[in-house]
């Protein structure tokens, strides 16, 4: 399973703290992104 999240570094760290308590085996990769949002109105 792959889960992708985009949020502030602080919120991601809070999320990872919960994940670490819940999941025994797994892997997380972290990278900075540049996001462009396009919307038609």
C-alpha positions, -999 to +999 in steps of 0.1 A: +000+000+000+012+035-008-001+066+010+009+100-001+004+131+020+011+168+014+012+191+044+035+211+067+066+194+081+051+197+116+019+180+107+037+152+089+059+146+119+028+145+142+012+119+118+044+098+117+044+097+155+010+080+154+020+057+126+051+045+144+030+034+174+005+016+151+026-002+125+053-028+134+069-031+099+071-006+071+089+022+055+084+060+051+101+082+026+101+120+031+109+146+005+102+183+000+079+192-028+069+222-048+031+221-054+013+240-082-025+240-080-045+246-111-082+252-110-108+261-136-136+282-123 
